[in-house]
Amino acid sequence: MTRFRSDKDKRFAAVHWTVILVLLAIFGMCFPTGWWPAGMLPLGAAAFFLWAWYGTWYELRGAELLIRSGPVKRRIPVAAIRLVRRTNQALSAPALSLRRLEIVHEQGSILISPAEPVRFIDGLLGLNPRIKADYGT
């Protein structure tokens, strides 16, 4: 079992933490006015963003790739992975950086951002040498 933390770039951090602070400010404005029940929604959303920030990682566990981003969990059999390549696509993904890897597998593809992409790809290849790997630059 090898766990890889998500890379976190400065631009993504700025947006992520701005959203968290705005949500907490909204909660703070609702609480003293007696509208605290309405403030629970932004407080819950802020908790979700915090959970995603601190709980995004990728793990090679046996014959599976486990992807975790806050409450979202995804399992991909390593044998189903066909291609791993670098990308900087800005699509929604369990990734906290735009320095990403695209994992193409039998059911589709997913974008992730391990902090150590070369080590991550090497780990995948150690479990399934048939994976095509584009390390990029």
N, C-alpha and C positions, 0 to 999 in steps of 0.2 A: 504494500500500500504506500503510494507516494502522493503527497498532497502538494499542489502548486497554488500559491496565492495569486489573486488577480493583480495585474499591473494597474496603477492608478496614475493617470496623467493630470497635469495642473489644470487644463481647460475643463476636463470632466469634473474634477474636484470642485472647481469654482461654481459650476452650474449646480452640481449636486448639493453642495452646502448652502448655496443661495436659496434653493428650493426648501431645504430643511429649515433655515432661519425664517423665511417668510411664513411657512406653515406654523412654526412655533410662535411667531409674532401674532398671527391671526388668533391662535389659541389664547395667547396672553391678553388680547383685546376683548375676547369673548368672556373670559373668566370673571373679571371684576364687575361686569355689567349684569351679571345674572344669566347670561346666555351661555353658560358653560356647557350645557348639553350640545349646543350647536358647535362648540369648540372641540368636541371629541373627534369629529371627522378630520379636521386638519392635524390634530394630535396623532391620530391613528396613521394618517398618511406620512407624517414626519417619522413615526416609529418604523414604518415600512421602509422608507428611504435609508434610515440608519441601519436597519437590519441588512439591507442590500449592500451598503457600504462596508460594513464589518463582516458580513457573512457571505462573500463571494469568493469561491475557490473551486478548484478542479482537482479530482483525485483519480489516479489509476489504481483501481481496486480489483485485483484478480484479472478477470477477462472483461472488465467494464470500465468505461470512463464515466465517472460520476461528476455532474456539474451542479453546483449549488450557488444560488444567488438569493439570499434572504429566504423566504418561504418556498421559493421555486426550486424544485429538484428534478433533474433529468438524468436518465441512465442510457448510455449508448454502448452496445456490445463492441468491443475493440475489433472483433472479427468483421463487423459491418462497416467499419471505416475504410473508405477507398482513397481519400486524398486529404492532405493537410497542406494549406498554403497561407502565406502571409497576406493580409489585406488591411486596408484602412477604411472600410465601409462604415458609415455612420448609422447603420440600421440598428434598431432596438435589439439588444442582446444581453446575455448575462456576462457583461464585460464592463470594466470600469476605466477603460482606456481605448483610444482609437488605434493603438498598435495591437492589431488583432490577428488571430488565426481563424481561418475558415475550415471547419471540419465537415467534409462531405461524406455522408454515409448512406446506407441503403434507403432510409426513410426521408432523406432530405439533407439539409445542412444547418449548421449552427455556428455562430461567431463567439469566440472566447478571447480573453486577453491574459494569458499566463505571464507572470513577471519574468519568467525564465523560459522563453519560447523554444530555444534550441534544446535545452534539457527536457522540456515537455515532449517535443517531437521525437527526440531520441528514446524517451520512455515508451512512447506509442510504438515506435519501430521495433523496440525490444520485445514487445508483446505481439506485434503483427508486422513482420518484415515485408508483407505484400502491399502495405500502404505506400502510395506515391507521396513523396514529401518534397515540397518546394520551400526551402529555407529562406528564399528571398534575400534581400540585403538590408 
